[in-house]
Amino acid sequence: YMDRTFVFRWRAVRKGLPKPTQFFLSHRTGRPVKRASISRWLREVLALAGIDMGTFGPGSTRGASASAAAKRGASAVQIMKAGSWSNLGTFQRFYQRTVDDTPVGRLILQEST
C-alpha cells in the first residue's frame, strides 16, 4: 500500500499540501476516497456474497466480523483491540450477534480465511 500510494503522497507534499493520511486513496486522483464510495463498495461486495441487504448493510460489517472472530475463538482482548473498543460490554451490547452456523454460513466463513 505504501509503495503504491507513494507518488500521490509525494505529489501532495511537493505542492505544499498536507500529506494524505487516509487509508484509502483514489488511484485516479490520489485524493482520499469519500465515505460514500467505501459504503457503496461494501454494499456491492455484500450483495455479491449473497448477504441479505434488507437486513445487513455496510455498517453491519464491524459487528459481523467481530462476532465471527468470537465464534472462531478470538479472545475478548483481541476483539476489543481490533474493534477499538475500550469496554467489552460495548461489543456485547451493540455488535455481538449470533453467527449463522448453517452450511452456507460455514462456507462463507471458510472462504474468508
GUKEMAR-594433 format. One record per residue: residue in one letter; x, y, z negated of N, C-alpha, C, CB in turn. Coordinates in pm, whole numbers, plus 32768, in hexadecimal, padded with zeros to 4 digits. Each point is the difference from the previous one (the first is absolute). Glycine has a CB too. Example, Ala and Ser with C-alpha at 12.3 -4.5 7.8 and 13.67 -1.06 7.14 Angstrom:
2
A85277DC77CF47FA780778000805A807880007F437F8B7F83S809A80DE80C5805280777FFA7FB3806D7FB780767FC180D7
// end
This chain:
113
Y80537F8980007FAD807780008057807E80007F4B7F827F87M8115807F8020805580777FF6804D8018808280167FDA7F07D801A7FBA81388047800F807F7FA48033806E809A7F477FBCR7EEC808380497FA38027806A7FCB808E7FF07FC17F108015T803A81227F737FCC80877FEB806F80677FEE7F367F9B7F98F8147803B80728070805B7FEB7FF7807A805C808C7F3D7FBBV7F5880AB80C57FFD806E80627F9780677FD8804C7F6480B6F7F3E80707F207F96805D7FD8802A80527F867F557F61805BR80E4805A7F43802980467F8680718062801E7FBB7F397F76W80A4809E80DC8072805380257FD2807D804B80927F348009R7F1280BA80587FCD8073804D7FBC80667FA67FE27F6A80C6A7FCF80657EDB7FB9805B7FA6806380547FB17F417F5E7FEFV812380637FD9806380487FAF804E8061805980137F3C7F61R800E809B8117804B8056805C7FB2807D802580737F368059K7F0980BD7FB07FAA807380217FE380557F857F9A7F7A80B9G809E80617ED57FE9804D7F877F7F7FDB7FB8807E80B68068L7F437EDD7FC47F857FD17FBF80257FA17F907F7C801A80D6P80297FD37ECB801D7F9E7F9880037F73803C7F9580957F52K80C17F188077800A7F75802E7F7D7FB87FE180FC7FFF7FDDP7EC77FBC80857F847FB77FE480167F997F927FB6802280EET7FEE7FDA7EB3800D7FA37F907F957F938001806480B97F7DQ7F3B7F5280DC7F987F9A8006803B7F7E80387F4E80B2801FF80747EE07FB780307F7C802B7FE37FE780937FDD7FAC7F18F7FAE807E81187FDA7FE7808B8011807F80537F5E7F4E7FB6L80F580A880B28014806E805D7FD37FD2808A80C2805E7F77S7F027FFD80D57FD67FE18088807A7FED80597F2B80837FDEH80D57F14807280717FEA805A7FFE8063807480017F0E7FC2R7F8D813180577FF68062806C802D808B7FD57F447F7C805ET808E80AF7F2E801A808A7FD68069800B7F937F188034803DG80FE7F5F7F79805C80057F907FC3803F7F8480B8800D80A2R7ECA80177F677FBB803E7F8F7FBE7F957FAA7FD880D18087P800B7F517EFC7FBB7F9F7FAA7F787FD8803B807580637F38V7F6B7F1D80BB7F807FCC80307F94802D7F9F806F7F388070K7F2280F27FC57F9180307FAD7FB97F8B7FBC7FE380C78098R7FE37F577EF67FB87F9C7FB27F917FBE8053803380837F2FA7F887FCA81237F947FC9805380357F9780617F8480DA7FECS80F37F3A8049803B7F9E805C801F7F7E7FB9806180BA8088I7FDA7F507F0280207F877FB37F7F7FB77FDC80D1806C7FA5S7EC97FDD80357F7F7FC47FE07FC67FB880797FD880B47F55R80327F8B81207FCD7FC2807C804E7F80801E7FBD80E38058W80C67F217F9980517F8980197FD87F8E7FA280BD8091804EL7F2E7F907F327FD87F997FA07F787FC58025808380757F4ER7F1F7FE180DA7F7C7FCD802A800E7FA080767F9480D57FB0E80C07F4F80B080147FAA8075803D7F7A7FD9801D80CC808DV80477F347F1C803F7F847FD47F9D7FAA7FB180DF80747FF9L7ED57FCA7FAD7F9D7FB57FB37F977FC2805C802680997F3CA7FAD7FB281267F9D7FCB805F803A7F8C80507F9480E4800FL80E87F29801F80417F95804B80127F837FAA807480AB808BA7F9C7F687EF280107F8E7FA47F7A7FC17FDC80CC806C7FA5G7EC77FCD808D7F7C7FC87FE57FC6802B7F7B80417F418089I7FF381297F3C7FD080317F807F7C804B801680ED80127FA6D7EB37FD780027F7E80448009801380947FE17F867F2C7FBCM8073812680AB8018808F7FF07F8C80477FBB808E7FF980CBG7F007FC47F297F91803A7FB4801A7FFB7F6B7F647FBD80B6T80ED7FE37F20801F7FED7F728089803A7FDC7F737F338001F80ED80BA8057808980287FE3803080678065802E7F1F7F9BG802A81388037803780678057809280177FDF7F20806B8016P811C7FFC8025808C801C7FE7802180117F6B8008806B80E0G7F9C7FCD7ED5801880137F707FFD7F807FB07F9E80DE8019S80307EB780227FF77F7F7FBC80847FB580007F107FF68040T814C8030801680797FB1801180577FFF7F827FF9803680F2R800980357EC4805380067F867FD17F997F9A802C80F48029G7F537F0E7FBA7FC97FA07FA180067F7280337F6D80B27FACA80787F3B80D580027F7A803A808C7FC47FFA7F42803F8096S8122800F7F8C80887FCB7FFD802E7FE47F718033807D80D3A7FA77FD87ECF80247FE87F747FB77F867FCA802980F67FE0S7F587EFA80447FB37F8B7FD4803B7F80803A7F31808E7FEFA80F67F768090803E7F8B803F80857FE07FBD7F90803980DAA80BD802D7F03807F7FE97FBC7FE97FC07F78806480C58078A7F367F697F3F7FE07FC57F7E7FD87F6E80107FB780E17FAAK7FF97F0280B97FD37F77801880767FA680227F238056804FR81407FE27FF580747FB08028806D7FFC7F957FCD803B80EBG80177FFE7EA0805B7FF17F90805780777FDE7FFF7F19803BA7FEA815A8001804E80777FDD7FE380277F707FFE804F80F1S80687FDC7ECA7FEE80287F747FBB80887FF880CD7F7C7FBFA7EFE80A17FCC7FBF80817FE98062807380187F647F957F59V81188059807C806680688012801B8017809480687FC17F23Q7FA17FD4812C8017800E808F7F8C8049804480877F2D7FFDI7EFF80B07FDD7F8A8040803A7FFC80947FDC7F837F267FF4M809880F97F8E7FFE808C7FD5806A8051804C7FAF7FB97F1CK80C7800E80F4806C804780467FDB8016809380AA7F9C7F62A7F267FFC80E07FDE800B808F7F8E80638017804B7F148020G7F5680F27F847F8E8059800F801380897FC27F757F398004S80FF80DE7FC2801C807E7FB97F99801B7F938069805A80D0W7F707F3C7EE97FA3800E7F91805080007F7E7F467F8E8083S809C80CE7F24804480037F7F7FB67FAB7F9A805880E58034N7F2D7EF67FED7FAD7FB47FA37FBE7F8E804D7FD780CD7F6EL803E7EB880677FC57F8C80447F688008800080C67F777FBEG7F0080CA7FDF7F6E800D7FFA7FC780488079801280027F09T803A805B81307FD2804680797FED7F9D8071807780D27FB8F7FEC7ED8805D7FF57F9880677F897FA57FE280F980098028Q7EFE7FCA7F5C7F967FA17FDC7F75803D800F809F7F937F63R7F4F80EA80787F7C804080067FD68027808E802880547F1CF80357FE3812F7FDA803C8080802B7FB5807D800D80D27F89Y80587ED8806C80367FC380797FF77F698004809680BF800AQ7F767EFE7F8480047F6E80027F7C7FC6803180A580047F43R7F657FA881217F8B7FC1803A80187F6A800C7FC680D3807ET7FCF7EE27F8A800B7F71801880327FED808E7F457FCA7F5BV81227FE380B480397FE780837FBA7F88803D80E080607FBBD7EF47FB080C27FBA7F97804980587F8480097F8080AC8084D804F7EE47F47804D7F8480017FC77F9B8062803E80297F12T7F758006814F7FCC7FA7806780717FE080617F1680617FEAP80D87F3D806D806A7FE28062802A807B80517FA87F18800EV7FFA813E801580228079804C8054805E7FA97F2C7FEA8089G80AD80267EF9804C80557FA4808E7FCD7FEE7F2C803C7F8CR80E37F3F806480867FC67FF180528015807F7FA47F557F60L801B809C811380468013807F8034808F800D7F6F7F508069I803F81117F72802A808C8007807680187FA37F1580468038L80E47F857F4E806F80127FA2807F7FBC80327F5B800F7F44Q80997F7B80F980757FBA80338040804D80737F9A7F267FBCE8014811780998034804C8072804B807C7FD37F437FAB808AS809E80887F008040807C7FD380897FE77FC27F1E805F7FDAT810A7F24801780837FE57FC480697FE380667F8E7FAA7F3A
// end
